[in-house]
Amino acid sequence: MTGNNRSLQKPPFWATFFTIIGALILCSLGTWQFQRGAWKTEILSKLNRAYDGAAAQSQDLFAQNFTDGAFLYGRVEGRFLADKALFVGPRTKGEEIGFHLLVPLETQTGTLFVNLGFANSQKRVQAIRHLNNQTLWFEGLARAPDWNSFTPDNLPEEDVWYKLDLEEIAAAKNLPPPLPYILYAERSSERFKQGAPDRIPTDMFPNNERWYPPNNHGQYTLFWFAMAGVLIVIYGLRFLRKPEE
């Protein structure tokens, strides 16, 4: 009788409670990662469609329909406002820490900010000064700017920029309201040398590479669901096994 009574003993309340809560939290994290993975997959699909159209390099960017969340690849032409250039950072490229150089382009459709790419020093802006107010064209990927809650606020009065808040930047630079996206230039009608004439060609603007955000959410999904399974197994081994006679 003693063995039967022991086999029917109920698991401890608090152990059961915290196991259920823990399993729910871990499953919620797994579900969130699964949803993030689906969202990231959709972004990569949109990017691939945009890059597939890169063969038509002369395609007018403004002839395409830009909507929220869209990615477009194309060419724009306008007046290059080098005197209103700015640096956004810090940014990294490999092991280097630097900035991204943004220059407004005055087009027939409106003011478009063009990201010329990475510079390891703010002095690199000298490479573009001589073409101020010249008509140039740029080709690349257009996408809406974004930032997260940890990004510091901009300091317009000091010309220090962390967030790609285009309206705030335009107001500080005395520009009309800008178009709501940035062109990440890969090519242009002019190659801007960042340093001395003997610099290698890679040390030039524009230097943006094709952007593909990492998508590791599948393995994170498996991890969190596996942890939930491990927690349940440990609970079962500890509290649901029949005690030895």
Secondary structure, DSSP 4 states (H G I P E B T S, - for coil): -HHHHHHTPPPPHHHHHHHHHHHHHHHHHHHHHHHHHHHHHHHHHHHHHHHHGGGSTT-BGGGS---TT--EEEEEEEEE-GGG-EEEEEEEETTEEEEEEEEEEE-SS-EEEEEEEEESSGGGGGGTGGGTT-EEEEEEEEE-----TTSPPPBGGGTBB-S--HHHHHHHTT-PPEEEEEEEEEEESS-EE-S-TTS-TTSEE--PPPP-----HHHHHHHHHHHHHHHHHHHIIIIISPPP-
